[in-house]
Amino acid sequence: MTVYASIPYCVCFGVTGHRTLHDIPALSSSLRDFLNTGYLKAFTPEAQQALTTATNTPITFSTISPLAEGADRLVADVVLKHGGILEALLPMPVDEYEKDFITPESKREFREFLAQSQRVTVTECGVALDDPNYRQKSYLRVGEETVARCDILIALWDGLPSRGMGGTADIVALALKLNKPAFIVSTSQPGKVELLNGGTLQVKFISELDAYNSFPINDAELEACCASTYQEIFESAQSEPLPGHLKEQVRTHLIPAYCRASKIAEYYQARYKRVGLLGYLFSTLSVAFMAFAVVFAKHPFFSIPGYIAELCLLASLYIMIHRAEHARVHPGWLENRALAERLRTAFYFVACGESPASGGGQKIGYRQNQSWVDHAFRQIISCIPNLKRPESDSLQQYCAFINTGWVQGQITYHTKNAAKLTAKNAKLKRWGLMCFKLAIAVSLIHLGFALYGVTTGHHPEGVLLVLEELLSIVAITLPAAGAAVGGYRTLLEQSRIAARSRAMAQHLSNIIEQPIADTPEAFRRHLEQIQEVMLIESEDWLALMEHAELERIA
């Protein structure tokens, strides 16, 4: 049975500090107290309330640590024991970095922390290894990168100036300059702590993330979606040689979140279309009832109910659109679809042993680094252990899987989607034109009645009068109906999406025909090229639909 874990809100700690520490138990106790409740003081009062009231979104911790001896490893150890995630951010390649650790025990401890890291990244200082300032600049660069990427800096510091470039004092000063909260644990007076820039940290995206986690989805429905998605990805013969543990990573970490996002997007999309359809229908009917009331203005028994019906329809239209806006139907559809598409792309990276980009380094992304989608995607990807890149002798089978299972599937989807949307758009266009043609016909009949009265001097009476008045109502209503159909067509943007799907199918066909060299680097570039095309298409669709808001109806 698929177990879905809520996507947590992650507070990221950076670490800096001295390599030689005293009274480790006291320092560890101060760090544990900070992780238990103290970290909340770094946030604004509003952010603290948001964090504590997000009932379905757990708060987790991650730490970015260079894993030097002393402070780096102590903070990493405390965060890991607290259930957090460790990301190793190294100032230089592992083999070179280990030269700074003298004892075999220190090197062994370093390797153990590396093995527990969800990610291992090496920073670049911009100078050659043989440069006399290489090490100092490397430590400064890793400190700067740590501050840039963390929410809160934890510093185990004696309060004295730095003894060299990139020392603890320099990194603390940089954090304060950037208005980052800095939790100072004194190494000269164990037990003494201080939070600088406290009460300033804003919480981002917690309400949207909690809405995602709280959305009610039937367990059986989610289970069925996960099973069908897994079968869809790995049903082809080309997927059989893929390692079972990589398939399991996709099944465990990616598919449940993808299915949840997809189901939420489907719900909001259906509601969006329903509100759009009913909105244009209500606006058309309100015109009809208004025309009815005006035509029968001399008969209050008819006109008053007409005015009441018009008022009720307009009020219902307003309430319906207002509730949809309050429920974030339109952005909820787009954001969850964006998350689902990014996760779907990640399926194929992980299945081939390649780590998908977590968001920060991508050229594109839906409101990149400004949306809860990016935060959620990073959290999901961070749970996947370090993956081993495929060997050269297995690249052909991976390429066959990618081209057949992913790219060819997308070509088929976009080809069918273009044909389907073109047909639906043509049908709506015919209905709109039919309304206007009928309106012209009714107007001609109405003109015939008028000319008959002028030429004969006999004006319609009885049944003919009622018929003429009804024709007047129809003549007023039909153009409104035609405009409503046109508005609904514009709201759905089917013709533009169909054109984009046709272009996408052609673009992917061109990619699949390109030869790929038998090297892991070439294979990675092939994956990234496909990913870029997929996500650009998704971004273009999102940018197009972002402006198709339900407020247009009103």
Residue pairs with C-beta under 8 A, 6 or more apart in sequence:
1 223
2 222
2 223
2 226
2 227
2 251
2 255
2 256
3 256
4 222
4 256
4 257
4 260
5 256
6 56
6 57
6 58
6 213
7 57
7 209
7 212
7 213
7 257
7 376
7 379
7 380
8 57
8 58
8 59
8 60
8 379
9 51
9 54
9 57
9 58
9 59
9 60
9 203
9 205
9 206
9 209
9 375
10 59
10 60
10 61
10 62
10 85
10 375
10 378
10 379
10 382
11 39
11 59
11 60
11 61
11 62
11 151
11 152
12 61
12 62
12 63
12 64
12 149
12 150
12 151
12 152
13 61
13 62
13 63
13 64
13 75
13 79
13 150
13 151
13 152
13 153
13 154
14 63
14 64
14 65
14 146
14 147
14 149
14 150
14 152
14 153
14 154
14 175
15 63
15 64
15 65
15 66
15 71
15 72
15 75
15 76
15 146
15 153
15 154
15 155
15 156
16 71
16 72
16 143
16 146
16 153
16 154
16 155
16 156
16 157
16 168
16 171
16 172
17 70
17 71
17 72
17 74
17 75
17 154
17 155
17 156
17 157
17 168
17 185
17 187
18 70
18 71
18 156
18 157
18 158
18 168
18 187
19 68
19 69
19 70
19 71
20 69
20 70
21 27
21 70
21 71
21 74
21 156
21 187
22 187
22 190
23 190
24 74
26 190
26 191
27 74
27 156
27 185
27 187
27 190
28 74
28 78
29 191
30 185
30 190
30 191
30 193
31 74
31 75
31 78
31 154
31 185
32 78
32 82
34 154
34 183
34 185
34 193
35 61
35 78
35 79
35 82
35 84
38 183
38 193
38 195
39 61
39 152
39 183
40 48
40 51
40 52
41 195
41 198
41 199
42 151
42 152
42 181
42 183
42 195
42 197
42 198
42 199
42 200
42 201
43 51
43 199
43 201
43 202
43 203
44 199
44 200
44 201
44 202
44 203
45 199
46 203
47 201
47 202
47 203
50 203
50 206
50 207
51 59
51 203
51 206
54 206
54 207
54 209
54 210
55 210
55 214
56 210
56 213
56 214
57 206
57 209
57 210
57 213
60 83
60 84
60 85
60 379
61 79
61 82
61 83
61 84
61 85
62 79
62 84
62 85
62 86
62 87
62 118
62 382
63 75
63 76
63 79
63 84
63 85
63 86
63 87
63 154
64 87
64 89
64 146
64 149
64 150
65 72
65 73
65 75
65 76
65 86
65 87
65 88
65 89
65 113
65 146
66 72
66 88
66 89
66 90
66 91
66 139
66 142
66 143
66 146
67 73
67 76
67 88
67 90
67 110
67 113
67 114
68 100
69 101
69 106
70 156
71 155
71 156
71 168
71 187
73 109
73 110
73 113
74 156
75 154
75 156
76 86
76 113
77 113
79 85
79 86
80 86
80 116
85 118
85 382
86 113
86 116
86 117
86 118
87 117
87 118
87 119
87 120
87 121
87 382
88 113
88 114
88 117
88 119
88 120
88 121
89 121
89 123
89 142
89 145
89 146
89 149
90 97
90 120
90 121
90 122
90 123
90 142
91 97
91 122
91 123
91 125
91 135
91 138
91 139
91 141
91 142
92 122
92 125
92 129
92 134
92 135
92 138
93 122
94 114
94 120
94 122
96 129
97 110
98 107
98 110
100 135
101 107
101 110
114 120
117 386
118 382
118 383
118 384
118 385
118 386
119 382
119 386
120 386
123 138
123 141
123 142
123 145
124 141
125 134
125 137
125 138
125 140
125 141
126 137
126 141
127 133
127 134
127 137
128 134
131 137
133 165
136 164
136 165
136 166
137 165
137 166
139 164
139 165
139 166
140 165
140 166
140 170
141 166
142 166
143 166
143 170
143 171
143 174
144 171
144 174
146 153
146 171
147 153
147 171
147 174
147 175
147 178
147 180
148 178
150 180
151 180
151 181
151 201
152 180
152 181
152 182
152 183
152 201
153 171
153 172
153 175
153 180
153 181
153 182
153 183
154 182
154 183
154 185
155 168
155 171
155 172
155 175
155 182
155 183
155 184
155 185
156 168
156 185
156 187
157 168
157 169
157 172
157 184
157 185
157 186
157 187
158 186
158 187
158 188
159 184
159 186
159 188
160 169
161 167
161 169
162 168
162 169
162 170
172 182
172 184
172 196
175 181
175 182
175 197
176 182
176 196
176 197
179 197
179 200
180 197
181 195
181 196
181 197
181 198
181 200
181 201
182 195
182 196
182 197
183 193
183 194
183 195
183 196
184 193
184 194
184 195
184 196
185 192
185 193
186 192
186 193
186 194
204 372
204 375
205 371
205 372
205 375
208 328
208 335
208 372
209 372
209 375
209 376
211 328
211 332
212 260
212 261
212 264
212 336
212 372
212 376
215 260
215 264
215 267
217 260
217 263
217 264
221 263
222 256
222 259
222 260
222 263
225 259
225 262
225 263
226 251
226 255
226 256
226 259
229 255
229 258
229 259
230 247
230 250
230 251
230 255
233 239
233 250
233 347
233 348
233 351
233 405
234 242
234 247
234 351
234 405
236 401
236 404
236 405
238 397
238 400
238 401
238 404
238 405
239 247
239 351
239 401
239 405
241 394
241 397
241 401
242 351
242 352
242 397
242 398
242 401
243 353
246 350
246 351
246 352
246 353
246 387
247 351
249 350
249 384
249 385
249 387
250 347
250 350
250 351
253 350
253 380
253 383
253 384
254 343
254 346
254 347
254 350
254 380
254 384
255 347
257 339
257 343
257 376
257 380
258 340
258 343
258 344
258 347
261 336
261 337
261 339
261 340
261 343
262 336
262 337
262 340
264 332
264 336
265 332
265 333
265 336
265 337
265 340
268 329
268 330
268 332
268 333
268 336
269 333
269 337
271 324
271 327
271 329
272 324
272 329
272 330
272 333
272 550
273 492
275 320
275 321
275 324
275 329
275 550
275 553
276 488
276 491
276 492
276 550
276 553
277 488
278 317
278 320
279 317
279 320
279 321
279 550
279 553
279 554
280 484
280 485
280 487
280 488
280 553
281 484
282 313
282 314
282 316
282 317
282 320
283 313
283 317
283 480
283 484
283 553
284 477
284 480
284 481
284 484
285 309
285 313
286 309
286 310
286 313
286 314
286 317
287 476
287 477
287 480
288 473
288 476
288 477
288 480
289 306
289 307
289 309
289 310
289 313
290 306
290 307
290 310
291 472
291 473
291 476
291 477
292 302
292 303
292 306
292 473
293 302
293 303
293 304
293 305
293 306
293 307
293 310
294 303
295 469
295 472
295 473
296 302
296 303
296 306
296 469
297 303
317 553
317 554
318 554
321 550
321 551
321 553
321 554
324 330
324 550
325 550
325 551
329 550
330 548
330 549
330 550
334 366
334 542
334 545
334 546
335 366
335 371
335 372
335 373
337 538
337 542
338 366
338 371
338 373
338 538
338 542
339 373
339 376
339 377
341 534
341 535
341 538
342 365
342 373
342 377
342 535
342 538
343 377
343 380
345 356
345 531
345 534
345 535
346 356
346 377
346 380
346 381
348 401
348 402
348 405
348 406
348 527
348 530
349 355
349 356
349 527
349 531
350 356
350 384
350 387
351 401
352 390
352 398
352 401
352 402
352 523
352 527
353 387
353 388
353 389
353 390
353 398
354 387
354 389
354 390
354 523
354 524
354 527
355 381
355 384
355 386
355 387
356 381
356 531
357 531
358 377
358 378
358 381
358 382
359 365
359 368
359 369
359 374
359 377
359 378
359 381
360 369
360 378
362 368
362 535
363 532
364 532
364 535
364 536
364 539
365 371
365 373
365 374
365 535
365 539
366 373
366 374
366 538
366 539
366 542
367 373
367 374
368 374
389 520
389 524
390 398
390 520
390 523
391 520
392 518
392 519
392 520
395 516
395 518
395 519
395 520
395 523
396 518
398 523
399 516
399 523
399 526
402 526
402 527
402 530
403 512
406 530
407 508
407 511
407 512
407 530
408 512
410 504
410 505
410 508
410 534
411 505
411 508
411 509
411 512
414 501
414 502
414 504
414 505
414 508
415 501
415 502
415 505
417 497
417 498
417 501
418 498
418 499
418 501
418 502
418 505
419 498
421 494
421 495
421 497
421 498
421 501
422 494
422 495
422 498
424 492
424 494
425 489
425 492
425 494
425 495
425 498
428 485
428 488
428 489
428 492
428 494
429 489
431 485
432 482
432 485
432 486
432 489
433 482
435 478
435 479
435 481
435 482
435 485
436 478
436 479
436 482
438 474
438 478
439 474
439 475
439 478
439 479
439 482
442 471
442 474
442 475
442 478
443 475
445 471
446 468
446 471
446 472
446 475
449 460
449 464
449 468
449 471
452 458
453 459
453 460
459 465
460 467
460 468
487 552
487 553
489 495
490 548
490 552
491 548
491 550
491 552
491 553
492 548
493 544
493 545
493 548
496 544
497 541
497 544
500 537
500 540
500 541
500 544
504 533
504 537
507 533
508 530
508 533
511 529
511 530
511 533
514 526
516 522
516 523
516 526
